[in-house]
């Protein structure tokens, strides 16, 4: 996407409400950080610091994993209140770091709002990593865990192949309402492939292969962030994330259990 700086500057110049525009950009950064896995305390702190850097005398920021609500009052008495509904979230700490750098630079240098918008758009259009790196990382993780849990090198190869298939499956679009179904389907496919490879004589130990692939799906980092939210006093966000992790874990267990039920007579 091409970014037209002169058009952005024009939009800034004709903006009826500086406060609305400033808060909108701050929420753009906060929403992007939340979508990519940042904890709610960091999002609240980032939005508040940005608003204060651009002249806000009073800020009220409330964040949970699915909603950001913010209100600011400027020194001239102008006021703005906005809300963002966050439909989905993932885990991309590289993007979180990029947006965090933008916020720190903006708080230190206070660039014009159209320049801040330009930086946000540039970061939004950046790719974190080439997708083949993600696929190779999934193969390395699943293969290594298969060996860690006692599998042979053949089990590691099978687990690595299944891990690559699981990573490629992440590109299949699902609506936000079906994320749990996606996890269950992915787990069932991974469990089924483990049995198929063992029955075909490629792998040796279906349990070790399945454990290696299960570790790829377990939302361990999300659980750690939920625990951090609890320790920072964000109990609502921590509870919501913990419930989400529990449901994801149950869907993983359901998918692999279904594969076990289908193939239990074949082994």
Order of alpha helices (4+ residues) and beta strands (2+ residues): alpha-alpha-alpha-beta-beta-beta-alpha-alpha-alpha-alpha-alpha-alpha-alpha-alpha
